[in-house]
Structures are given as C-alpha cells and as structure tokens.
Amino acid sequence: MSSAVREKHDLGVPTKVHTRDPEALKPVLAELLAAEFPERAALTVTRADAPTGAGVNNETLLLDLAWRGGEGGAVLRIDSADTLFPQPAFDTHIALYQLVAELTDVPVPRAFGLHTDPALFGRPFFFMDRIKGRVPSDQPPFHTEGWVYDLDTAARASMWRQAVAAMAKLHALPLDRLTMLERPALGRSGVEQQFVYKLGYMEWALDGDRHPVLEAAADWLRANLPADAGTGFAWGDARPQNLMFDDGQLVALLDWDMASLGGAEMDFAWWTIMDLSVTHARGVPRLSGWGSPADTMALWEQLSGRKLRDMRWHFAFAAFRAGVIVMRLAKMLDARGHLPAQSMDWKDNNIGIQYLASMLDLPPMSADSRPWPGPAA
C-alpha cells in the first residue's frame, strides 16, 4: 500500500503514552513473577514493551520471560491515573476475567497477581497470561491493510461468526454474579444507570464548556429512555480490536474498561458505531466476509433466541458516548501537544457527534458532517 493511501486511512492518534522506563521495571517484575511461579527457577524478564497498533486508555506492558528450562510471556496491566473515562474499580477488571473464565467457554487470558498497594508503581496492577495471537489493528483500520486484510473471505467470515458467538455467551452471564457493576443510586435498570453515569461523564469531559449537539442529545436521550429498559451484562468496548485470533481461531477476548449492566443492545450499538467510524465514515469498503452491523445483530438474535430492542435509542446513546469519549481523548492529547493536525476536529465534531446530529435531526456542527447511514451500511 502506498504511503499516501496509508496516511489517508491512519486515524492519526497515538496509542497510550508511557512514561515509565520498561528496562528499569524488569528486575522488580521478575521478582513479582517469580513469587507467582515458584516452580520456574531463575525467572527473568528478558523484554518489556508497550503494545502498538491499539489502545489509548490502558497502561500495558508485554513481557517476555525466561527461566531454567523454559520461556514464555506475561502481560502487565497498570491502573491509569490519566483515563479517557470514569471506569469500574480497577479490581473489577481482574474479577471479570476470572468470572468469564469460570462461567463460560469464552476464551480469556488467565488474570492473576492483583496488587492494590501503590508503593511499587504508584497505581494498582495485575498480570495476565500472554496469549499467542494477533489483534485486528486499530491504526490503521484492519479493513485497509494488515493480516486480516490479507486473509480470504471464508477465514474472515469464520472470525466474525466466532466473535458474535462469544458475545452471545457473555450476554447470558447471570446477574447475581455481576453485583460489582451495579450502580443502584443512578437508576432502576442497568440501562438507566449507565445513561445517568454517562451524563455525568459528559459534564466531566466538557469541563465547563458547552456543546450544542451533545447537550441537545442528552435531553433527547433522557426524554426517550425506554420505558422497559432492561439489565444485562455488556462487555462495553465491543469491537474487533479487543479480540485476539490465532490461526483463524478466537483465542482471547480482552478489555473490560467499559463493562456495565447495559445489556446486549448497548454492545451492538457500540459495535455499530465503531464499525462505521472506520468504514463508512472514512470511505473504506468493509472487508468481504466481515458482516455489517446489521448482519452482526441478526446473527446474535439467531444465536441468542431473542430480538434486540429499542435500537434507535441505543444507536443514539452509542454515538453520544463515542462523541464524548473522542472529544475527551482529543482534549487530552491536544493539551500534551500530541493531537495530529488531521484530528483537530475530534475536539468538537468527531464522527460520533456527526452521526448523533444526523440521527436526531439536529443542526450539524459543519457543512461537511457525515450523515448517519444506519447499521446496514
């Protein structure tokens, strides 16, 4: 692919900026992991690198390990003081990995070694097993180049179907095991709790500024909250870039930063906005074999045996959340001097905001704002 085409489709946003020196961390990490694996004599950390191609919120290091007679890997996940959004308590992340492993056959890495004492790294942290596999790229989008792009149609279709099947299993998790996600003070249902939570996030992200589309959308969402809004597990950041595959098989589902009790509808509305933001919004054809958002929802309904409900409201809420999150990200990066010139409009007219204005017939922020194409696009 030419450099001009590559530049056109690059999202222009860096992954998480790390300020720690991985080399300096290696001895203490080796000591911690040796305590977790006493059978691995003379364990050392031979390499520590930040991931590339995905991730702007989490502080993560990929570790190569060696010990007498063997080698392997681990992942270090450190709670971030500088986040895109208010998120569940840090120990909820490890609890969800462990719960999914206990109650389903959805593949997740084994999570272990939670340390809540900030003495070592200034923040809580835990480890995960490092899984062999590859993740569809965020930057540039996997529909434009890379290993998924190079697969044949049948292989991509199989990956997509596995992703939808895994989500169907997640959405069936029992509510009595998910009490760590409850926010009863914010509403009666999981949907209402998540909506009220995100209204507070909008105010936090705006930090005293005003935004006509977001504020008008908040009023519409409040007035049109589904009367029978339900409660169910939502993965949260439901998108292909949080899935890992190896030789065509799904080997890990990752990232609980946005987990909630908003239910399956919340996940598929988010999947839709994320899909369209890197295909329709950028003039990029979706890869053959990879189902459209409408196809994805139809397959889930077939697998789960129920219909998704109130999707107009959920699409608007997903666009609202995306608009606020990307606005927050852009402001964070701009304050550090890291926001690329091609992404300056993300501060007030990103694709979530553009879609939101179109969905709700609100005045667009600019004449070239993209219209909402619907999930079949």
C-alpha positions in Angstrom: 0.0 0.0 0.0 1.4 3.4 -0.9 2.4 5.9 1.8 -0.3 8.3 0.6 -3.1 5.8 1.0 -1.7 4.7 4.3 -1.6 8.3 5.6 -5.2 8.8 4.4 -6.5 5.9 6.5 -4.3 6.3 9.6 -6.5 7.6 12.4 -3.7 10.0 13.4 -3.9 9.3 17.1 -1.1 7.7 19.1 -1.6 4.7 21.4 -1.2 5.2 25.2 1.8 7.4 26.0 4.0 5.6 28.5 6.3 7.5 30.8 7.9 4.5 32.7 11.2 3.0 31.6 10.4 -0.7 30.8 14.1 -1.6 31.3 14.0 -0.2 34.9 10.9 -2.2 35.7 12.3 -5.6 34.6 14.1 -6.6 37.8 11.1 -5.9 40.1 8.7 -7.5 37.6 10.9 -10.6 37.6 10.8 -10.8 41.4 7.0 -10.5 41.4 6.5 -13.1 38.8 9.0 -15.5 40.4 6.8 -15.3 43.5 3.7 -16.2 41.4 5.6 -19.1 39.7 8.0 -20.6 42.3 8.4 -23.7 40.0 10.1 -21.5 37.4 13.7 -21.4 38.7 15.8 -18.3 37.9 12.9 -16.5 36.2 13.9 -13.3 34.4 12.1 -10.7 32.3 14.1 -10.6 29.1 11.9 -8.0 27.3 9.3 -5.4 28.2 7.5 -3.5 25.5 4.3 -1.4 25.2 1.8 -2.7 22.6 1.5 -0.9 19.3 -1.5 -0.5 16.9 -4.2 -0.4 19.6 -5.0 1.0 23.0 -5.2 4.6 24.1 -6.5 4.2 27.6 -4.6 1.5 29.4 -1.0 1.3 30.6 0.1 -2.1 29.4 3.4 -3.9 29.0 4.1 -7.1 27.1 6.7 -9.2 28.9 8.9 -11.9 27.6 10.0 -14.3 30.3 12.8 -16.9 30.6 13.5 -19.4 33.3 15.7 -22.5 33.7 14.4 -24.9 31.1 11.7 -22.7 29.6 10.3 -19.5 28.3 7.0 -17.7 28.0 5.3 -14.4 28.4 3.0 -12.3 30.6 1.1 -9.0 30.4 1.3 -6.3 33.0 -1.8 -4.1 33.3 -1.4 -0.9 35.5 -4.3 1.2 36.6 -4.1 4.6 34.8 -4.4 7.9 36.6 -5.0 9.6 33.2 -8.0 7.9 31.7 -10.4 8.6 28.9 -13.5 8.0 31.1 -14.5 7.1 34.6 -14.5 3.3 34.7 -15.2 0.5 37.0 -12.9 0.0 40.0 -9.6 -1.5 38.9 -10.2 -4.8 40.7 -13.4 -5.2 38.7 -11.2 -5.9 35.6 -9.5 -8.9 37.1 -12.8 -10.1 38.6 -14.5 -10.1 35.2 -11.6 -12.0 33.6 -11.9 -14.6 36.3 -15.7 -14.7 36.1 -15.9 -15.2 32.4 -13.3 -18.0 32.7 -15.3 -19.7 35.4 -18.8 -19.4 33.9 -18.3 -19.6 30.1 -16.0 -21.1 27.5 -15.3 -17.7 26.0 -11.5 -17.6 25.8 -9.9 -15.0 28.1 -6.4 -14.8 29.4 -5.8 -16.0 33.0 -5.6 -12.9 35.2 -3.6 -13.1 38.5 -1.4 -11.3 40.9 -3.6 -8.3 41.8 -1.6 -5.7 43.8 -3.6 -2.8 45.2 -0.7 -1.3 47.2 0.6 1.7 45.1 4.0 1.5 46.7 5.7 -0.2 43.7 4.3 1.6 40.6 2.1 4.3 42.1 -1.1 2.6 41.0 -2.7 -0.9 41.4 -1.7 -3.5 38.9 -2.2 -7.2 37.9 -0.8 -9.7 35.5 -2.3 -11.8 32.7 -1.0 -14.8 30.8 0.3 -13.7 27.4 -1.7 -15.4 24.7 -0.3 -16.3 21.3 -2.3 -14.5 18.7 -3.0 -11.3 16.8 -5.5 -8.5 17.2 -7.2 -6.7 14.3 -5.5 -3.3 14.1 -7.0 0.0 15.2 -4.4 2.1 13.4 -4.6 1.8 10.5 -8.0 0.2 10.5 -7.8 -3.5 9.6 -10.2 -3.0 6.7 -7.4 -1.2 4.9 -4.3 -3.3 5.4 -2.6 -5.9 7.6 -3.1 -9.6 8.4 -6.9 -9.6 8.5 -6.9 -7.8 5.1 -4.7 -10.5 3.7 -7.0 -13.4 4.7 -9.5 -14.9 2.3 -13.3 -14.3 2.7 -14.0 -17.6 4.3 -11.4 -17.1 7.0 -12.7 -13.6 7.8 -16.3 -14.8 7.9 -15.3 -17.5 10.4 -13.6 -15.0 12.7 -16.6 -12.7 12.6 -19.0 -15.5 13.5 -16.8 -16.6 16.4 -16.9 -13.0 17.7 -20.7 -12.9 17.6 -21.0 -16.3 19.3 -18.7 -15.2 22.1 -20.7 -12.1 22.7 -23.9 -14.2 22.9 -22.3 -16.2 25.7 -21.2 -13.1 27.5 -24.7 -11.6 27.4 -26.0 -14.7 29.2 -23.9 -14.2 32.3 -26.0 -14.4 35.4 -26.8 -11.0 37.0 -26.4 -12.4 40.5 -22.6 -12.8 39.8 -22.3 -9.2 38.4 -23.1 -7.2 41.5 -19.7 -5.3 41.2 -21.2 -3.5 38.2 -24.4 -2.3 39.9 -25.0 1.4 40.5 -28.4 1.5 42.1 -28.2 5.1 43.1 -28.2 6.1 39.5 -31.4 4.3 38.4 -33.6 1.2 38.5 -32.3 -0.6 35.4 -28.8 -1.3 34.1 -29.6 0.9 31.0 -30.8 3.8 33.2 -27.8 3.5 35.5 -25.4 3.6 32.5 -27.2 6.5 30.9 -27.1 8.6 34.1 -23.4 7.6 34.6 -22.6 8.9 31.1 -24.4 12.1 31.6 -22.1 12.8 34.5 -19.2 11.8 32.2 -20.3 14.4 29.6 -20.2 17.1 32.2 -16.8 16.0 33.4 -15.4 15.8 29.9 -16.9 19.2 28.9 -15.3 20.8 32.0 -17.4 23.9 31.9 -17.6 24.1 28.1 -20.9 24.0 26.1 -21.7 21.7 23.2 -25.0 22.2 21.3 -25.2 18.7 19.8 -24.2 16.7 22.9 -26.4 18.8 25.2 -29.4 18.5 22.9 -28.8 14.8 22.5 -28.7 14.4 26.3 -32.1 16.0 26.6 -33.5 13.7 23.8 -32.0 10.6 25.4 -33.4 11.5 28.8 -36.9 12.1 27.3 -36.9 8.9 25.3 -35.3 6.5 27.7 -37.0 3.2 27.0 -39.8 2.6 29.5 -38.9 -1.1 29.9 -35.2 -0.6 29.8 -33.5 -3.8 30.9 -30.5 -5.0 32.8 -27.9 -7.4 31.4 -24.2 -7.8 31.0 -22.5 -5.5 28.5 -18.9 -6.1 27.5 -18.7 -2.4 26.9 -15.9 -1.8 24.4 -17.4 -4.3 22.0 -15.3 -4.2 18.8 -12.9 -6.4 16.8 -9.8 -4.7 18.1 -10.5 -6.2 21.5 -10.4 -9.8 20.1 -7.4 -11.9 19.6 -7.1 -14.7 17.0 -4.6 -17.4 16.2 -4.7 -19.4 13.0 -8.2 -18.4 12.4 -9.5 -19.2 15.9 -10.6 -16.8 18.6 -8.2 -17.2 21.5 -8.9 -14.2 23.7 -11.5 -11.6 24.4 -10.0 -8.5 26.1 -10.7 -5.2 27.8 -13.4 -4.5 30.4 -12.9 -0.7 30.7 -16.5 0.0 29.7 -18.2 -3.1 31.2 -21.7 -2.4 32.6 -25.2 -3.8 33.1 -26.5 -2.0 30.0 -27.2 -5.3 28.2 -26.6 -6.7 24.7 -28.3 -3.7 23.0 -25.6 -1.4 24.3 -22.9 -3.7 23.0 -24.3 -3.9 19.5 -25.0 -0.2 19.2 -21.3 0.4 20.2 -20.1 -2.3 17.7 -22.1 -0.5 15.0 -20.7 3.0 15.7 -17.1 1.6 15.9 -17.5 -0.3 12.7 -19.0 2.6 10.7 -16.4 5.0 12.0 -13.6 3.1 10.2 -15.6 2.1 7.1 -18.5 4.3 6.0 -17.1 7.4 7.7 -13.7 7.1 6.0 -14.9 5.8 2.6 -13.4 2.4 3.3 -15.2 -0.7 2.0 -15.8 -3.3 4.6 -13.8 -6.5 4.0 -15.7 -9.4 2.4 -16.7 -12.0 4.9 -16.9 -9.5 7.8 -20.6 -8.9 8.5 -22.1 -5.5 8.6 -23.5 -4.3 11.9 -27.0 -5.3 10.7 -25.6 -8.8 9.9 -23.9 -8.9 13.3 -27.1 -8.2 15.2 -29.1 -10.6 13.1 -26.7 -13.4 13.8 -26.7 -12.6 17.5 -30.5 -12.7 17.5 -30.4 -16.1 15.9 -27.9 -17.5 18.4 -29.5 -16.0 21.5 -33.1 -16.6 20.6 -34.3 -13.1 21.3 -34.7 -9.8 19.5 -32.7 -6.7 20.2 -35.0 -3.9 21.4 -35.1 -0.1 21.3 -32.1 0.2 18.9 -32.8 3.7 17.8 -32.3 4.9 21.4 -29.2 2.7 21.8 -27.7 3.9 18.5 -28.1 7.5 19.6 -26.6 6.7 23.1 -23.7 4.9 21.5 -23.0 7.9 19.2 -23.3 10.2 22.2 -20.8 8.1 24.2 -18.4 7.9 21.3 -18.7 11.7 20.7 -17.8 12.4 24.4 -15.0 9.9 24.6 -13.3 11.0 21.4 -13.7 14.7 22.5 -12.1 13.8 25.8 -9.3 11.9 24.1 -8.6 14.8 21.7 -8.5 17.3 24.5 -6.1 15.2 26.5 -3.8 14.7 23.5 -4.0 18.4 22.5 -3.0 19.5 26.0 0.2 17.4 25.6 0.8 18.6 22.1 0.2 15.1 20.7 -3.0 15.7 18.7 -2.2 15.4 15.0 -3.4 18.2 12.7 -5.8 15.9 10.8 -7.6 15.1 14.0 -8.2 18.6 15.4 -12.0 18.4 14.6 -12.2 15.5 17.1 -12.4 18.0 19.9 -15.9 19.3 18.8 -17.1 17.5 15.7 -15.9 13.9 15.7 -17.8 11.1 13.9 -19.9 10.3 16.9 -21.1 13.8 17.1 -21.7 14.0 13.4 -23.7 10.8 13.4 -25.6 11.9 16.5 -26.7 15.2 14.9 -27.9 13.3 11.8 -29.8 10.7 13.8 -31.7 13.3 15.9 -32.2 15.9 13.1 -30.0 18.4 15.0 -28.2 21.2 13.2 -24.7 19.8 12.2 -21.6 21.4 13.5 -20.2 21.8 10.0 -21.4 21.6 6.4 -19.3 18.5 5.6 -20.6 16.4 8.6 -21.3 12.9 7.6 -24.9 11.6 7.7 -25.9 8.5 9.8 -26.1 5.7 7.3 -27.8 3.1 9.5 -26.5 -0.3 10.6 -26.8 -1.9 7.1 -24.2 0.4 5.6 
